[in-house]
Amino acid sequence: APAAPRTGMVAATFGTLARAAKTRTFWYLFATFFVCGFTTNGLVGTHLIALCGDHGMPEVQAAGLLAMMGIFDLLGTTASGWLTDRYDPRKLLFVYYALRGLSLMYLPYSDFSFYSLSIFAIFFGLDWIATVPPTLRLTTEAFGERDASIVFGWIVAGHQMGAASAAWMAGALREAQGNYLMAFVVSGATGIIAAVLALMIGRKRVVAQPA
């Protein structure tokens, strides 16, 4: 008897995924959030300190940049929630991902002074989790309040897959080429692609399934 609720929960989780996976909206949200993880936790979170080390910056100073990002992340995510309540979340995602992509492409070509890296850290920190409020709102609109939490959980799984992919890819490219240039350019390109995909997300609500 105790196993029944657990079995039902698993069935509901995968049943919700099966329904969501039949829609383009799910895959657009999954793909854009894959890029979110790819460009944040996977690339910057894992490799920024090593990148700075390649350019002569001490590890502690480089770690300070990540700490700075964390502070501005709080501000950026809060502001994004406010904006999501007032503006089209697809357009917000377009702006977030496009600017993120351009900033990642720019970073390898910067002079890597502490000033330049601080500007990057502030900007990237503001943008780090800013994608969450509009993504969550689009998920809720598309799949309804009952299924949104489960669907968003699967979308977050895509985020983690993206993070793992970038952590491996950037390391492999660094080993093969001796620098991070291609890793950051490729990651920046994924940000531009995600920006375009965000505009393709539909906002037509899926008919709720009977309880």
N, C-alpha and C positions, 0 to 999 in steps of 0.2 A: 504493500500500500504506500509506504513512504516514497517509493521510486516513481509513482505515477505523476506527481506534479513536476518532477524534474524531467521526465520523459516528455510531458506535455510542453514544457518550456523549450526544450530542444526542438521539438517538432514545429512549434510556433516560430522559433527563430529562423529555421531553415525554410519554413513555408513562406514567411514574410520576404526572405531573400529571393525565393523563387518567383514571387509575384513582382517584386521590385525589379529584378533582373530582366524582365520582359519589356521594360521601358527605357527609352533613350535617356530620359532625365537621370535615372540612376547611374548610368554609365558615364554621363557627362560629369555628374557630381563626384563619382568615384575617381575618374581620371584627373579632375582638377585637384582633388584632395591628395591623390597620389603625388602630384607635383608639389603640393604644399609640403608634404613630408620629405620629398626628394630634395627640395631646396633649403629646408630649415634644419631639422634634426640630422638628416643624412649627410648633407654637404657642409653647411656652415657650422652646425653644432659639433660635428665630428672632425672636420679638417681645417677650420679657421686657424687654430693655434699652430698647426703644422705649417700652414701656408705662411703665416707671419714669421715663423722660425726660418723658413726658406729665405726670407728677406731681412734676417738679422734682428728681429724683434725678440726680446726675452720672453720666455713662456709665461711668467707671471703677469707681465704687461699685456700679453695677448689674451690671457684668461680674463683680465680686467675688461676687455672689450665685450666678452660674452656676458659678464656681469652687468655691464652697461646696457646691453641688449635686453636683459631680463627686466631691468627697471623700466625702460621705455616700452617694452612689450605690454606691461600692465596698462600704461596710458593708451597705447594704440588699440588694444582690444576693447577697452572701455569706450573709447571714441567710436570704434567700429560698431559696437552694439547700438549706440545712439544713432549713428547714421543709418544702420539697417532698419530701424523703426521708421525712417523718414524717406528713404530713397530706394530705388530698384536694386535689390541685392546682386543682380547679375552685373550691373554696371559697376558696382563697388568691387566685385571680384575681378572684373576686367582691369580696373585701375590698380588694384593690389598686385595682381599677378604680373601685369605689364611692367610696373615700376620695379618689382622684385627682379624680374628677368633682366631688365636693363642694368640694374645696379650690380647684379652678379657678373654680367659681361664687362662692366666697367672696372670692377675691382682688380683683376689681374694687370690692368694697364695703368693703375694709379701709381703714385710715387711711394706708396706705403709709408708715408710719414705718419706719426701718431695723430696728427690733425686730420689727415684724410681718412684714416681708419676709424677715428672717433665719429666723424660725420657719417661714415658707412654704418657704424654700429648703432647710432641713434636712429637713422632712417630704417635700417633693417629690423631693429628692435620694435619700432612702431608698427611694422608690417608683419611681424613674425606670426602671431595668432589672430591677426585682424580678419583673416579669411573665415574663422569659425562662425561668428554670428550670421553673416549672410548665407553661408553654406547650410547652417542649421535651419534658418528660416525657409530656404528653398526646399529643404527636405520635408519640413513640416507642411508646407503648402502643397507639395506634390503628393505626399503619401498619407496625410492626415495625422492627427495627434496620436491616435492609437498605435500606429505602426512607425511613426517617425523615429522614436528612440531606438528601435531595433534596426531600422534602415540606416540611421546615422552611425550605429555601431559598426555595421558592415563598411560604411564609407570610411570610418576611422581605421578599419583594418587596411584599407587601401593606402591611407596615410602612412601607416607603419611599414607597409610593403615598399612604398616609395623611399622612406628613410633608409631601409636596409639596402635597397638597390643603389642609392647614391653613395652610401658609406663604402660599399664594395667598389663601385665604379670609379669613384674619385681616387681611391687608394691604388687601384689597378693602373689607372692612367698616370698617376704620379710615379709609380714604379717603372712604367714603360717609357715615359717621356722625360722624367727627371724634373718635372714641374707640374703645377696645377692649372696651367692656362686652359687646356682643352676641357678639363673637368668643369671649370667655372663657365666657360663659354657654352658648353653643352647644357649645363643646368640652367643658364640664363635663357637659352632657346626653349627649354621646356616651360619656363615661365611665360614666354610669349605665346606658346601654343595653348597653355591653360587659359590665358586671357581671352583668346579667341573662342575656345570651347565654352567659357563662362557665358558669353553672349548667345550661345546656341541652346542654353538650358531653357526648357519650356516651363511655363508657370501654370499650365492647365492642370487642375487638381484631378488626381486619380480617384475614381469612385471607391468609396470606403467599402471594405469587405464586411459581410455580416458577422456579428459576434458569434 
